[in-house]
Amino acid sequence: MIVRIMGEGQLDVADADLAVLNTLDDALEAAIESGDEDTFRQALHSLLESVRKVGKTLPEDSLEPSELILPPADASIDEVSAMLGDEGLIPD
């Protein structure tokens, strides 16, 4: 699955890694619902760090379409909330 982190580029994430990322996505959704800025920030950073860790960076000139788009690390609660779909940032 090709994932774009806004402002950083694209990564190829194996389907086998999606379960872990979905767990982190659930924690991010819960943090947004609670409105707790510190918990939100920690959850967002954990999700992005995990994507960077398990994903293989694609070349900058890659023309692969992104299947998922994730917010940048400095995104606000409102910005991330607006990006959430019915299944969070990462569909099950």
C-alpha positions in Angstrom: 0.0 0.0 0.0 1.4 3.4 -1.0 1.1 5.9 1.8 1.9 9.6 1.6 2.8 11.6 4.7 2.0 15.2 3.7 5.2 17.2 3.3 7.4 14.2 3.5 6.8 11.9 0.6 5.6 8.4 -0.2 6.3 5.1 1.5 5.4 1.5 0.5 3.8 -0.2 3.5 3.3 -4.0 3.5 -0.2 -5.2 4.0 1.1 -7.3 6.9 1.9 -4.0 8.8 -1.5 -2.6 8.5 -2.9 -4.3 11.7 -0.4 -2.5 13.9 -1.0 0.8 12.1 -4.8 0.4 12.6 -4.2 0.0 16.3 -2.3 3.3 16.3 -5.0 4.9 14.2 -7.6 3.8 16.7 -5.6 5.5 19.5 -5.4 8.7 17.4 -9.1 8.7 16.9 -9.7 8.3 20.6 -7.3 11.1 21.3 -9.2 13.4 18.9 -12.5 12.5 20.5 -11.1 13.3 24.0 -9.8 16.6 22.8 -6.6 16.1 24.8 -3.9 17.9 22.9 -0.9 16.1 24.5 -2.5 12.6 23.9 -3.4 13.6 20.4 0.2 14.8 19.6 1.7 11.6 21.1 -0.7 9.4 19.1 -0.1 11.2 15.8 3.7 11.0 16.3 3.5 7.3 17.1 1.4 6.6 14.0 3.7 8.6 11.7 6.9 7.1 13.3 5.5 3.6 12.8 4.7 4.3 9.1 8.2 5.6 8.6 9.7 2.6 10.3 7.8 -0.1 8.4 7.5 1.7 5.1 10.0 1.7 2.3 10.6 5.2 1.1 9.8 5.7 -2.6 12.0 7.9 -4.8 10.9 11.5 -5.0 10.3 11.2 -8.7 8.0 8.2 -8.2 4.6 8.5 -9.9 2.8 5.9 -7.8 -0.7 7.0 -6.7 -1.1 7.3 -2.9 -3.7 4.9 -1.5 -3.6 6.7 1.9 -2.7 10.3 2.8 -1.6 11.0 6.3 -1.3 14.5 7.9 2.0 16.1 8.7 3.4 15.8 12.3 2.5 19.4 13.0 -1.2 19.1 12.0 -3.8 20.3 14.5 -6.6 18.2 16.0 -9.1 20.0 13.8 -7.0 19.3 10.6 -6.7 15.6 11.4 -10.3 15.3 12.4 -11.3 16.8 9.0 -9.2 14.0 7.3 -10.8 11.2 9.2 -13.1 8.9 7.3 -15.6 6.4 8.7 -12.6 4.0 9.4 -10.1 6.6 10.6 -7.1 7.6 8.6 -6.2 3.9 7.8 -9.1 1.8 6.7 -9.5 -1.7 8.3 
